[in-house]
């Protein structure tokens, strides 16, 4: 789902990349970080919440 926008962001012309920069900076990167954190510490968070 995110592979094509990332490829366009990396390999696209510099003039077109600017319009995608905000999406990647403010939406894509935080979502990736949160899902990585959830995969790493999800069980500990669930145990903490259930107490």
MOQUI-V428124 format. One record per residue. N is the residue number from 0. PSI is psi in whole degrees, -180 to 180 (* if undefined). D_CENTER is the distance of its C-alpha to the mean C-alpha in whole Angstrom. Layout:
N,PSI,D_CENTER ; N,PSI,D_CENTER
This chain:
0,-44,12 ; 1,-6,9 ; 2,-44,11 ; 3,-45,14 ; 4,-35,12 ; 5,-44,10 ; 6,-41,14 ; 7,-36,15 ; 8,-40,14 ; 9,-48,15 ; 10,-2,18 ; 11,164,19 ; 12,149,22 ; 13,-34,21 ; 14,-35,22 ; 15,-23,20 ; 16,-32,17 ; 17,-36,17 ; 18,-19,17 ; 19,-11,13 ; 20,-42,12 ; 21,-41,12 ; 22,-49,10 ; 23,-36,7 ; 24,-41,8 ; 25,-15,8 ; 26,-56,6 ; 27,-50,3 ; 28,-47,3 ; 29,-37,5 ; 30,-43,4 ; 31,-41,3 ; 32,-42,6 ; 33,-40,8 ; 34,-37,8 ; 35,-43,9 ; 36,-41,11 ; 37,-39,13 ; 38,-34,14 ; 39,-47,15 ; 40,17,17 ; 41,-42,17 ; 42,-40,21 ; 43,-39,22 ; 44,-43,20 ; 45,-42,22 ; 46,-39,25 ; 47,-40,25 ; 48,-37,24 ; 49,-15,27 ; 50,*,30
